[in-house]
Amino acid sequence: MSKLLGIPENQIHPVKCYNHEIVSDERIDVLALMALRQILYSAEDHLDNAKIREAISVTCVGNTDNVQGRRRMDVESASEAI
């Protein structure tokens, strides 16, 4: 799937379909919960990065003086805000 979809292997989380399960296997349940946890971590990282990008773009719009210095300060302030 990694090569087919172009997604890194550590971002692929196979899970089992429980539609016809009568008795669950705890070993399989743990794998499904671990996959869900990784998905949530990835979503949280994405949201954190979006907040930083948004904070940088808001403070940098309209001001081209000393752009590198402002970006450094913006990243630091965005990181503190999060």
N, CA, C and O of each residue as an XYZ file, in Angstrom:
328
protein
N       0.823     -1.190      0.000
C       0.000      0.000      0.000
C       0.869      1.257      0.000
O       0.509      2.278     -0.587
N       2.016      1.164      0.667
C       2.900      2.322      0.734
C       3.325      2.780     -0.657
O       3.244      3.965     -0.980
N       3.773      1.850     -1.465
C       4.213      2.187     -2.822
C       3.035      2.566     -3.717
O       3.141      3.481     -4.534
N       1.934      1.875     -3.564
C       0.759      2.135     -4.391
C       0.186      3.531     -4.156
O      -0.167      4.230     -5.105
N       0.095      3.933     -2.885
C      -0.517      5.210     -2.542
C       0.495      6.327     -2.317
O       0.123      7.498     -2.241
N       1.775      5.969     -2.211
C       2.795      6.978     -1.961
C       2.774      7.489     -0.532
O       3.157      8.631     -0.274
N       2.334      6.661      0.390
C       2.260      7.020      1.811
C       3.382      6.279      2.543
O       3.607      5.099      2.277
N       4.091      6.949      3.463
C       5.133      6.255      4.221
C       4.552      5.065      4.996
O       3.413      5.104      5.462
N       5.352      4.023      5.118
C       4.887      2.810      5.796
C       4.429      3.076      7.224
O       3.480      2.445      7.692
N       5.091      4.006      7.930
C       4.710      4.260      9.318
C       3.397      5.034      9.440
O       2.925      5.286     10.548
N       2.806      5.413      8.302
C       1.515      6.102      8.307
C       0.372      5.166      7.904
O      -0.773      5.605      7.794
N       0.666      3.903      7.685
C      -0.354      2.915      7.296
C      -0.680      2.065      8.519
O       0.213      1.475      9.127
N      -1.961      2.005      8.877
C      -2.395      1.301     10.077
C      -3.494      0.306      9.715
O      -4.672      0.662      9.729
N      -3.129     -0.938      9.389
C      -4.160     -1.920      9.052
C      -4.976     -2.292     10.292
O      -4.424     -2.468     11.379
N      -6.273     -2.409     10.119
C      -7.147     -2.825     11.210
C      -8.080     -3.928     10.711
O      -8.264     -4.109      9.508
N      -8.648     -4.644     11.639
C      -9.521     -5.762     11.322
C     -10.980     -5.320     11.357
O     -11.365     -4.506     12.197
N     -11.785     -5.850     10.455
C     -13.215     -5.565     10.434
C     -13.908     -6.461     11.470
O     -13.711     -7.676     11.477
N     -14.711     -5.859     12.332
C     -15.360     -6.592     13.421
C     -16.822     -6.928     13.136
O     -17.548     -7.296     14.060
N     -17.275     -6.814     11.898
C     -18.690     -7.038     11.588
C     -19.208     -8.407     11.991
O     -20.333     -8.518     12.478
N     -18.415     -9.447     11.801
C     -18.898    -10.803     12.041
C     -18.218    -11.468     13.233
O     -18.242    -12.693     13.353
N     -17.619    -10.683     14.107
C     -16.945    -11.233     15.287
C     -17.944    -11.494     16.396
O     -18.755    -10.627     16.723
N     -17.890    -12.668     16.970
C     -18.715    -12.991     18.130
C     -17.861    -12.845     19.386
O     -18.293    -12.257     20.377
N     -16.649    -13.386     19.333
C     -15.705    -13.301     20.446
C     -14.490    -12.521     19.954
O     -13.910    -12.840     18.916
N     -14.118    -11.507     20.706
C     -12.968    -10.709     20.274
C     -11.669    -11.277     20.850
O     -11.658    -11.932     21.892
N     -10.593    -11.005     20.145
C      -9.263    -11.433     20.555
C      -8.531    -10.200     21.081
O      -8.330     -9.238     20.340
N      -8.137    -10.221     22.340
C      -7.506     -9.059     22.954
C      -6.223     -8.641     22.234
O      -5.901     -7.454     22.190
N      -5.496     -9.594     21.676
C      -4.264     -9.255     20.956
C      -4.578     -8.398     19.726
O      -3.832     -7.472     19.407
N      -5.667     -8.703     19.047
C      -6.077     -7.918     17.880
C      -6.651     -6.574     18.325
O      -6.411     -5.554     17.680
N      -7.404     -6.569     19.421
C      -7.977     -5.324     19.940
C      -6.886     -4.318     20.284
O      -7.038     -3.125     20.020
N      -5.799     -4.784     20.864
C      -4.694     -3.901     21.224
C      -4.096     -3.271     19.968
O      -3.767     -2.085     19.969
N      -3.953     -4.040     18.913
C      -3.412     -3.497     17.666
C      -4.326     -2.410     17.092
O      -3.848     -1.392     16.592
N      -5.628     -2.631     17.168
C      -6.570     -1.630     16.670
C      -6.494     -0.355     17.503
O      -6.540      0.745     16.952
N      -6.379     -0.489     18.820
C      -6.269      0.680     19.683
C      -4.955      1.433     19.456
O      -4.928      2.663     19.504
N      -3.877      0.702     19.210
C      -2.593      1.341     18.912
C      -2.665      2.106     17.597
O      -2.120      3.205     17.489
N      -3.333      1.535     16.597
C      -3.501      2.220     15.313
C      -4.325      3.492     15.500
O      -3.992      4.530     14.930
N      -5.386      3.425     16.283
C      -6.209      4.597     16.548
C      -5.401      5.680     17.262
O      -5.518      6.864     16.946
N      -4.590      5.266     18.215
C      -3.749      6.238     18.936
C      -2.789      6.933     17.982
O      -2.620      8.149     18.071
N      -2.157      6.202     17.077
C      -1.238      6.803     16.113
C      -1.968      7.755     15.167
O      -1.438      8.808     14.810
N      -3.168      7.389     14.766
C      -3.969      8.268     13.911
C      -4.274      9.579     14.644
O      -4.185     10.655     14.053
N      -4.628      9.490     15.913
C      -4.919     10.692     16.696
C      -3.671     11.549     16.883
O      -3.751     12.776     16.820
N      -2.512     10.915     17.112
C      -1.257     11.667     17.227
C      -0.957     12.407     15.917
O      -0.545     13.567     15.938
N      -1.162     11.745     14.796
C      -0.918     12.381     13.496
C      -1.857     13.560     13.277
O      -1.444     14.603     12.772
N      -3.118     13.395     13.657
C      -4.082     14.488     13.517
C      -3.698     15.660     14.411
O      -3.798     16.814     13.995
N      -3.263     15.378     15.625
C      -2.848     16.445     16.543
C      -1.631     17.196     16.005
O      -1.580     18.424     16.072
N      -0.649     16.460     15.469
C       0.525     17.096     14.866
C       0.117     18.001     13.707
O       0.634     19.109     13.566
N      -0.805     17.528     12.884
C      -1.270     18.325     11.742
C      -1.924     19.626     12.223
O      -1.660     20.694     11.669
N      -2.762     19.540     13.236
C      -3.427     20.734     13.757
C      -2.427     21.703     14.382
O      -2.551     22.916     14.212
N      -1.434     21.173     15.108
C      -0.401     22.031     15.689
C       0.370     22.764     14.594
O       0.624     23.963     14.709
N       0.739     22.055     13.544
C       1.460     22.680     12.435
C       0.602     23.724     11.734
O       1.112     24.764     11.319
N      -0.684     23.463     11.597
C      -1.582     24.431     10.964
C      -1.685     25.701     11.801
O      -1.727     26.802     11.251
N      -1.727     25.561     13.139
C      -1.776     26.731     14.014
C      -0.514     27.578     13.854
O      -0.592     28.805     13.796
N       0.630     26.935     13.783
C       1.897     27.659     13.626
C       1.930     28.369     12.286
O       2.300     29.541     12.216
N       1.544     27.670     11.210
C       1.524     28.301      9.888
C       0.575     29.495      9.864
O       0.895     30.531      9.280
N      -0.581     29.355     10.490
C      -1.550     30.442     10.514
C      -1.004     31.637     11.296
O      -1.159     32.779     10.864
N      -0.374     31.387     12.430
C       0.182     32.474     13.236
C       1.282     33.201     12.475
O       1.389     34.424     12.559
N       2.087     32.470     11.745
C       3.160     33.080     10.963
C       2.583     33.914      9.830
O       3.034     35.035      9.594
N       1.598     33.385      9.133
C       1.039     34.119      7.996
C       0.301     35.372      8.437
O       0.331     36.375      7.724
N      -0.355     35.350      9.579
C      -1.095     36.515     10.060
C      -0.145     37.643     10.427
O      -0.412     38.803     10.113
N       0.955     37.319     11.085
C       1.861     38.372     11.530
C       2.780     38.853     10.422
O       3.305     39.963     10.510
N       2.991     38.068      9.395
C       3.908     38.459      8.313
C       3.215     39.202      7.174
O       3.897     39.826      6.360
N       1.907     39.160      7.087
C       1.198     39.793      5.976
C       1.334     41.310      6.068
O       1.093     41.906      7.118
N       1.723     41.921      4.957
C       1.783     43.373      4.888
C       3.046     44.001      5.413
O       3.197     45.219      5.312
N       3.960     43.236      5.967
C       5.187     43.821      6.494
C       6.382     43.078      5.917
O       6.599     41.907      6.227
N       7.159     43.760      5.078
C       8.308     43.110      4.452
C       9.622     43.552      5.072
O      10.680     43.099      4.635
N       9.593     44.432      6.088
C      10.812     44.875      6.759
C      11.348     43.759      7.641
O      10.624     43.199      8.464
N      12.621     43.444      7.458
C      13.310     42.461      8.289
C      12.521     41.154      8.391
O      12.204     40.696      9.489
N      12.215     40.572      7.264
C      11.346     39.393      7.197
C      11.927     38.216      7.961
O      11.197     37.543      8.688
N      13.217     37.948      7.819
C      13.817     36.798      8.506
C      13.707     36.944     10.019
O      13.365     35.985     10.710
N      13.993     38.130     10.537
C      13.902     38.353     11.979
C      12.484     38.212     12.481
O      12.250     37.648     13.550
N      11.531     38.726     11.711
C      10.127     38.625     12.109
C       9.655     37.182     12.082
O       8.901     36.763     12.960
N      10.087     36.413     11.085
C       9.665     35.003     11.019
C      10.175     34.249     12.234
O       9.449     33.440     12.812
N      11.409     34.503     12.625
C      11.965     33.824     13.788
C      11.146     34.177     15.032
O      10.812     33.298     15.826
N      10.823     35.457     15.201
C      10.031     35.879     16.347
C       8.625     35.294     16.264
O       8.064     34.909     17.290
N       8.046     35.218     15.074
C       6.699     34.685     14.899
C       6.633     33.212     15.258
O       5.687     32.768     15.908
N       7.642     32.452     14.836
C       7.671     31.018     15.157
C       7.779     30.838     16.658
O       7.102     29.985     17.231
N       8.626     31.634     17.303
C       8.774     31.527     18.746
C       7.483     31.891     19.463
O       7.089     31.193     20.397
N       6.823     32.950     19.059
C       5.582     33.343     19.708
C       4.450     32.360     19.421
O       3.609     32.108     20.284
N       4.430     31.806     18.212
C       3.405     30.804     17.885
C       3.616     29.547     18.718
O       2.655     28.946     19.196
N       4.877     29.151     18.891
C       5.166     27.967     19.692
C       4.744     28.184     21.142
O       4.216     27.271     21.777
N       4.975     29.390     21.670
C       4.579     29.694     23.041
C       3.063     29.701     23.174
O       2.528     29.278     24.199
N       2.370     30.176     22.153
C       0.908     30.262     22.195
C       0.283     28.879     22.234
O      -0.768     28.680     22.843
N       0.934     27.926     21.581
C       0.387     26.570     21.529
C       0.692     25.879     22.827
O       0.324     24.718     23.010
